[in-house]
Amino acid sequence: MKKYLFIFTVLLVFWGCTDDFLETNTNPYEITKASQQQDFNNVGGAFPSIISRIFSGQVAHNLVHDSFVRHLATPTPFTGGINNTTYYVRWNTYWGHVYNRIMNPTLEIMQIAEADGFPVFVEWAKLMRVIGGSRLSAYHGPIIYSNHGSADSDVLYDSEPELYNTFFTQLDEIQAVFNANTDYVGLTKFDPTYGGDINQWLKYVNSLRLQLAIRLTKVDPALAKTQGEKAINDPAGLITANGDNFNVDLLGSQFLPGIISFSWGDTRMSATMESVLGGYNDGRVSKYFDEATDPAVVADHPDFNYKGIRNGALLVAKDDRLSFSNIASDFVPATHRRFYTACETHFNLAEAALRGWAGAGDAQTNYENGVKASFEEWGAAGADAYLADNTSLPWDYNDPKETGDVNDFVNRITNTVAWDEAADNEIKLEKIITQKWISGYMNSVEAWVDHRRTDYPKLPFNYKNDSNSDFGVIAADDFLRRLPFIDNERTGNPNGVADATTKLGGPDEVGTRLWWDTGGPNF
């Protein structure tokens, strides 16, 4: 205490003897608070980094939902071949990523922007929080949201119904401020996505609202319909053209899946992608993957030179499957990563039309527009012929590195690409979600949501299932449903985790269904 009193006394004496200290001793080249406020740097400077950190890396995405939804698979038998991809939780890191990279900096920005009178920055930061919170909740269910930033020893989680009501309310608040400031230019130099164009952000706000509404179609159809119709019929519109896509600028960094694939050799095409893209004769395959480097591994279909790895496979040595199809080499020099694109809007509208939402339009038109938008986005040809194909089906899979039935599977998808207006809504929904799954490559969170929510596409089950009582047991004919709450929360916020578990509605295990994952019929 004496030290601080001494320093304070010296400062008082010094200050008293130099009345014009600030005027005569200010560095003219120093960035002052006033100049930061004038240029919005104090509230805008962190946004490019926040947006670029929506995605995480290997252990939060690639070895989690990229594998769970069968987009990518690993050739590497990590931790003795028992890990997240075989339903035993070794990695659970997206929680820390979201709070450290999105939630914490946006909370600080909102506090500064509110104090300095910059409402557009407040709402822009709030939008980033809805993005981060809605993605994180897709992993765990209840999360800390309303109470984020609390200094209490016990920090309570929001239940999923509370979260979605808050998300929709906050989207209302964001929308109101953005609508009142459509000519605002303050975001321009901090916005690598839309260059500060508020009208573009309004399209994304509506598209995000529609995305979240679609999640709730089974658990709360009335709320889903209300919010979905609100998004569909808003004058600002939706992201329906690829020119409006929300792409994340990498800010000069390397494309993370490219590092995982080419530098580390830890990810390859999944066997399911081989089965579906090959069986459907899908023109996007060369945009997604490179051909296999060993002709022997494609002997069962020599005219289709792509080979994938079964998810949850029995793996002995990494080198066994490094010759299988890598992600496309075109990703190596990528400067952006797709986040929300027009095809998702069209597929969401197609499902909305099946459910009778006002303004959604025609299900077939939306479905076909989604496929066409995806082919256009990826620069692939042949969309019209693809959409007319009413015979082709995904293939069965054979692992050429194993004998017998090890790692093989029989395809479960019996639905063709071509629309069938005479079919029932289940058949139509399966077509929609299967195409949405294909087009969601390299951004698989929503594909994971859709698969748990609808059970489409009819993906193959894990060959190797190492789930046990440590984190919960997954049946051989089922899929992992969530990730448990993280260990740091268990030790640092045990009462919060206990309360969150009651809100989860089941044990804190990998087989507990989230709120919107009802397990019931789709219609």
N, C-alpha and C positions, 0 to 999 in steps of 0.2 A: 504493500500500500504506500509506504514512504517513497518508493521509486516513482510511482505514478503521480504523487503529489508534487514531487520535485520537478518532474517534467512539465506538469501543468503550470507551476509557478514560473518556470523559465519562459514558457510560451507566452504567458501573460505579460511579463516584463518586456520580452522581445517585441510582441505585438504592440504594446503601448508606446514603444520608442520608435515605431515605424508606421505611422498612421497611413502613409501612402504605399505600404509594402506591396499590396496586390497590384496597384497601378504600375509601380516602377519595376517590379520583379516578375511580372508574368511573361513566360516564354511565348513569343508570338507564333512559334511553330508547334506548340503543344496543343493537342486535341482537348478542348475544354468541354465541360458538360453542356454549356450553351451551344457550342458548335455541333456536338453530338445530337442534341435535341433538334437543331435546325435541319440537319441532314438525315434525321431519323435513325442514325447509326446505333443509338442506345437501345432502340427497340427492334431494329431490322437486321442488324449485322449477323445474328445467329441463324436466321431463317434458312439460308441455303444449306447449312450443315444439318439443321433439323430435318428438312425435307429429304436430304440424301440419306438420313439414318432411319427412314421408315423401314428399310430392309436391314436385316442383320446377316450373319454369315453362315458358316458351315454347321455349327452345333445348334443354332437356333432355327434354321430353316432347312438347309440341305439334308441333314440327317434326322429331320423331324417330319414336317408335313410334306416336303418334296417327296419323301419316301412313302409316307402314309397314304398319299393320293396317287402313288405309282407314276409320277412324272419322271423322276430320276432314281437311280439306285447306285449303291456303292459296291465297288469290287473289293473293298478293304474289310477284313474281319477285325474291326476295332474291338479292343478289350476282350480278346478271345472269341469274337464273333457274337457276343451277347451285349446288346446295346439298344438304343431307342428303336432302331430299325427292326429289331426282333422283339419289341414290346417290353424291354427291360430298361428303365429310365437311367441313363448315365448323364445326360445333358439336359439342362432345364434353364436356359440362360436368357430367353427373350424378355422375361420379367425385368431383369436388371437393365437390359438394353433399352426398353421402352421408358423406364423411369429416369435413367441417367441421360438418355439422348433426346427424349421428347418431352416427357412430363415435367421434369425439373426445370429445364431452360424455358419452357413455355410459361410455367407458373411465374418465373421471375419476370419474363417479358410482360405478362399481363399486369403484374403489379406496377411496373415502371410505366407502361403505356396508360394505365388508368390514372396514375398520379400526374402524368404529363399531358393528359388530354388527347390521346391518340386512339380513338375508338376503333378504327379500322384494324390497327395492329392488335388490339385486344381480341377482336373477333377472329382475325387470321390465326393468332396463337391458339384460340379456342378450337378452331377447326383442326389444327394439328393434334390437339388433345383428343378430339373425337375419333380421328383416324387411329391414333396410337391405342386409345382405350378400347375401341371396338375390335381391333386386331388382337390385342392381348387377351381380351375376354374370350375370344374364340379358342384360345389355348386352355384357359383355366376355369372360365365361368365367372364367379364373383371376383372382383378386383378392387383395389383401393382407388377410388375416383373422386367422389364428393369430398372425402376427407383427406385427399392428397395434400401434403404440406402441413398436416396437423402435428403439433408438438406433444400431443398426448402420449402417454406410455402405451396405451392400447389404441391402435388405429383400426377402426372397423371398415370392413369391405362393403361395397354396394352389392346388393343382389342383382341378378340379371334383369328382372323386371324393372328395378330402380335404374339400372344402367341405361336401358333402352329408352325409358321415359326421359331421362336426363339428356341422352344423346339427341333425341328429337326436339326437346325444348331448346337445347343449345343451338341446334341447326336453325331453329326459328330465330333465335337472337342474332346469329351470324347473318342470316338472310336479310333481316330487317336493316342492319347496319350497312351491309353491302348494297342493298337496294337503294339506300339513301345516299350512297357515295359511288355511283357507277363511273363517275369521271375522275375519281381520286387517283393521283399519280404517285403517292408516297411509297407504294410498294415496289415501284418499277425496278430499282437497282438491286433489290433484295430477292427478286422472284425469278429463279431460273426456269420455272415451269411455264408461266403465262406472261412473263414480262410485266407484271403488275396489272393486268387486264381484269378488272373486277367482274365484268360480264362473263368471262371464262370461268372464274372461280364460282360464280353463281350456278353455272351449268354443272360444275362438279358437286356443289352442295346438293342440288337436286338429285344427281346420280347417286351420291352417297346415301341420301335419304331412301331412295328406291332400293339400293342394295341392302340396307338394314331392314327395311320393311319386308323384303323377300325372305330374309332369315326367319321372320316371325309368322310365316304363313300358316304353320301347323299349330303353334302353341297359342297364338293370339290373333286369329284371322281378322277380327274386327279392327284391331289396332293396325295390323299390317295393311289392310285395305285403306284405312283412313290416311295413313302416312304415304302409302304407295300412290294413291290417287292425288294427294297433295303434290308429290314430286312430279308426277306425270303431267299434271295440268298447270303447273306454274309457268307464267309467261317467259321466264328466263330460259326455259328449255332444259334439255338433257344433253349429255355427250353422246351424240348419235353419228358423228362423222370423225374419221381418224385425224382430221386436222385439229380436233378439239381434245385429243387424248391427253391424259395426265401422265407424262413421262418424267421420271426422276433423273435429274442431271447428276452424273457421277462426280462432277467437280474435279475432273482430272484424275480421279482414282481408277484403278482397274476394276473391271466387271467381276464381282466376287465369284459367281459360279465359274467364270473362266479360270480364275486362280485355282479353285478347288479341282477343276477338271484337268486343265493343261499343266499347271505347275505342280500340283500335288498328286494328281492321278486318282482322286478319291471319289469321283462321280462319273457315271456313264448313263446312257439311255436305259430306261427301265424295260423289262420284258413286256409290260403292259403297253407301253408306247409302241414297241415293235409289233405286238399283236393287233392293236387298233389302227395305227397309221398304215401298216402293211396290208392288213385285211381290207380296210376301206379304200386302199389306193389313194391315200391322202397326199396331195401335192405340197403340203407344208413340211413334209418330213425332212427335206434337204435344207430347209430354213431353221429347223430345230436341231438337227444332228449331222455329224459327219458319218461317212460310210465306215464300216468295220475295216480294220487294216489286215485281217487274216481271212482270206476267202473260205477257209475251211469252216469257220463258225457260222456261215450263212448257207451251208450246203442244202438245208431243207427248203430254202427259197432263194436260189441263186440270182433271180432277177430283182430281188430286193436286198440290197447289200448293206443292210443295217441289222445290228444285233444288240439286244438289251439284256439286262440282268434282272432276275426275279427279285422282288423286294422281300426281305426276310429270308433270303436264300441261305443255304448251307455254303459257307465260304471257307476255303482252306488257305489259299495263298493269294495275295493281291495280284501278282503277276498273271494269274490264270486268265483274267478277264480284261486286262488292259487293252487288248486288241479289239474289244467290243466298241460300239459306236460312242464316240465322244460327243459333247455338245458341239454345235456348229462352230467352225472356226471363225465365222463372221462375228461371233460375240467377243472375240479377243480385243478388237479395236473399239468396241462399243463405248459411246460417250453418254448414253442414257439407258435407263431401265424402265420397261413398261410397268405402269402401276394400275391405272384405270383406263380402259380403252372402250371404244364405241361398241365393239361386239358384245361386251358384257351388258350394256344397256339394252341392246336388241334382245338378248336372251332373257333378261329380266322382264322385258315387256312381253315376250312370248309367254312366259309363265304367268304374268299378270293377266294376260288375255284369257288363258285357260281358266283363271279364277274369277273372271268376270269383272275386273276392275275397270272403272269408267275411264275412257280415254286411252286405254292400252292398245287398241287397234286389233288387228287380226293375228292370231297366233302363228299361222304358217308364214305370213309375210315377215313378221318379226324374226322368226326362226331362220328363214332363208337370208334375211338381211344381216343377221348375226354371223352366219357362215361366210357370206360375201365380204363383210367388213373384216373378218379375221384373215381371210385369204389376201385381201388388199393390204392389210397392215403388215403382213409378213412377206409381201411381194411374191406370193405364190399364184400360179395359174391353174385354171381348170375348175373353178368353183361351180359353174353351171352344170357341167357333167357330173361332178361329185354329188351335187344336190339331187340329180335325177337318178342316182344309183339305188335301185330297190332290191338288189340281190346280194351285194358283197357284205361280208361279215368279218369281224376280227378273227384271227387265227388262234389255234392252240399253240402252246409254247414248248419248245424243247431246249434244254440247256446242253449245248454240245460238249461242255467240259465235265459232265457227269454221266454215268451209265445208269440205265434203268429210268425210274420215274423221279429221281432226285431233282428238285427244283423245277420240274415241269408243271404245267397246269393246263386244264381244259378251259377254254374261253367260256365265260358266263353271259356274254352280251349276245342277244338274239335279235336285236333291233337294227334295221338298216338305216341308212342316212336319209333316204327320200321320205318326205312328209307323206303321211297317210291320213287324210281328213276323216276317213271312216273309222279310224282307230279310236279307242277310248283315251281318256285323259292321262292314264298311267303310261301308255305307250308313247303318247305325245310328250309327256314330261321327261321320260327317259331319253328321247331324242334330244330335247332341249339341253338337259343337264350333261349328256354325253358330249355334245358339241361345245358346250360351255367349258367343260373339263379340258377338252383338247386345246381350246383357244386360250386357256388360262396358264399355259406353260410359262414358266419363269416368274409366276406370281401366284403361288398355290394356296394361299390362306383361304380364299373364298371357295376354291375347289374343295378344300378340306371341310369347310362349313357345309357346302352343298351335299357332299357325299354322306356326311353324318346325318344331315337333315332329311334327305330323300332316299338314301341307299343307292343312288345312281352316280356314276356309271356302276355297272355290276362288275366291280374290280375283283381280281383274284385275291384269295386270302393269303396271309403269310405262309410260306413253307415252314419256316422255323419260328416258333412262338415260345419265347422265354419268359413270358409273364408269369408272375407268381405272387405269393402273399405279401411280398415286400411293397409292391405298388398296386396290386390288384391283378386279378386273373382275367384274361381275354379268351373267350371260347375259340376253338379252332375255326369255327365258321362265323367269326365276328371280327371287328376292327377296334383298335384303340380309339377311345372316345374323347380323351382330354389328357392334359398333363397335370400332375399334382401341384399343389402349392409349394413354393420353393423352400429349401431348408433354412435360408436366412430369415424368412418370415416365421417359420416354426419356432426358431430359437429366440428371435428378437421381438416377435409380436405374437406370442402363442395364443393370447385371448382373442386377437383379431382373426387368426386362422381358425380357431375353434368356432367362432361366430360365423365365419365364412362357410365353414363346412355345414352348419345347419341351414344356411341359405342355399347351398348347393343341392340339397335334397337327397343326398346319398353320401356314402363314404368318400373321403378324399383319395380316390383311386383312379386308375387309368380307364376303368370300364364304366364309370359313372357318366351317364348321359347329361349333357348340358341342357339348359332350360328349353331351347328351341329344338333340341334333338329328342323328339317325343317318342320315337319308335313306333308311332301309330301310322295309319294309312295316310297317303299324301292327299287324298280327296275324300 
